């Protein structure tokens, strides 16, 4: 691995070992250059952890982002994007109508 990656084998909440329960290939590192935690599988970055400390959120993220959940995740992203697009469209129409009344 790269010199700026520090492998984490022991941590306060045993996240490094509990990740192995999710996927035995998972290895936890602290990226000193990016100042973040990262999860690798077979030397390939899988997840850049968006939290500043290791806790249950990291494990939840690892479970949610597994390939088995990809279809559900993509569907959720598409639904959220559709909701945001509809809100943006409604806001635009309301803005236009408000300006037309002036």
C-alpha positions as CSV (number, residue, x, y, z in Angstrom):
1,X,0.0,0.0,0.0
2,X,0.9,3.6,-0.3
3,X,3.1,5.3,2.4
4,X,0.3,7.8,3.3
5,X,-2.0,5.0,4.2
6,X,-1.9,3.7,7.8
7,X,-3.6,0.4,8.3
8,X,-6.0,0.3,11.3
9,X,-6.3,-3.0,13.0
10,X,-7.4,-2.0,16.4
11,X,-9.8,0.9,17.2
12,X,-12.0,2.0,20.1
13,X,-15.3,0.5,18.7
14,X,-13.6,-2.5,17.0
15,X,-14.8,-1.2,13.6
16,X,-11.8,-2.7,11.8
17,X,-12.7,-6.2,12.9
18,X,-16.4,-5.7,12.5
19,X,-15.9,-4.7,8.9
20,X,-14.6,-8.2,8.3
21,X,-18.0,-9.6,9.3
22,X,-19.5,-7.6,6.5
23,X,-16.9,-8.6,4.0
24,X,-13.8,-10.6,4.9
25,X,-11.8,-8.7,2.2
26,X,-12.3,-5.3,3.9
27,X,-9.3,-3.6,5.3
28,X,-9.5,-0.2,7.1
29,X,-6.9,2.5,6.6
30,X,-6.4,6.1,7.6
31,X,-5.4,8.2,4.7
32,X,-3.0,10.8,6.2
33,X,-2.8,12.9,3.0
34,X,-6.6,13.2,2.6
35,X,-7.3,13.1,6.4
36,X,-10.0,10.5,6.2
37,X,-10.7,6.8,6.8
38,X,-10.9,4.5,3.8
39,X,-12.0,0.9,3.3
40,X,-10.2,-1.2,0.8
41,X,-10.8,-4.7,-0.6
42,X,-7.9,-6.5,-2.3
43,X,-6.0,-3.2,-2.5
44,X,-8.8,-1.3,-4.2
45,X,-10.6,1.6,-2.6
46,X,-14.2,0.7,-1.8
47,X,-15.4,3.5,0.5
48,X,-14.0,6.9,1.5
49,X,-15.6,7.2,4.9
50,X,-17.3,10.7,5.2
51,X,-17.1,10.7,9.1
52,X,-14.2,12.1,11.2
53,X,-14.3,9.2,13.6
54,X,-14.9,5.5,13.4
55,X,-18.2,4.3,14.9
56,X,-21.4,2.5,14.0
57,X,-22.1,4.9,11.1
58,X,-19.0,3.5,9.3
59,X,-20.4,-0.1,9.6
60,X,-23.9,1.0,8.5
61,X,-22.3,2.8,5.4
62,X,-20.3,-0.4,4.6
63,X,-23.5,-2.5,4.7
64,X,-25.6,-0.1,2.7
65,X,-23.0,0.4,-0.1
66,X,-22.4,-3.3,-0.8
67,X,-22.9,-4.4,-4.4
68,X,-25.9,-6.5,-3.3
69,X,-27.7,-3.3,-2.4
70,X,-26.7,-1.4,-5.6
71,X,-30.1,-1.7,-7.3
72,X,-31.9,-0.4,-4.2
73,X,-29.4,2.4,-3.8
74,X,-29.7,3.5,-7.4
75,X,-33.5,3.4,-7.2
76,X,-33.4,5.6,-4.0
77,X,-31.0,8.0,-5.7
78,X,-33.3,8.2,-8.8
79,X,-36.4,8.8,-6.6
80,X,-34.6,11.6,-4.7
81,X,-33.4,13.2,-7.9
82,X,-37.0,13.1,-9.4
83,X,-38.3,14.6,-6.2
84,X,-35.7,17.4,-6.4
85,X,-36.4,18.0,-10.1
86,X,-40.1,18.3,-9.4
87,X,-39.5,20.7,-6.5
88,X,-37.2,22.8,-8.7
89,X,-39.8,22.9,-11.5
90,X,-42.6,23.9,-9.1
91,X,-40.4,26.7,-7.6
92,X,-39.5,27.9,-11.1
93,X,-43.2,28.1,-12.1
94,X,-44.1,29.9,-8.8
95,X,-41.3,32.4,-9.4
96,X,-42.4,33.1,-12.9
97,X,-46.0,33.5,-11.8
98,X,-45.0,35.9,-9.0
99,X,-42.9,38.0,-11.5
100,X,-45.8,38.0,-14.0
101,X,-48.2,39.5,-11.3
102,X,-45.9,42.5,-10.8
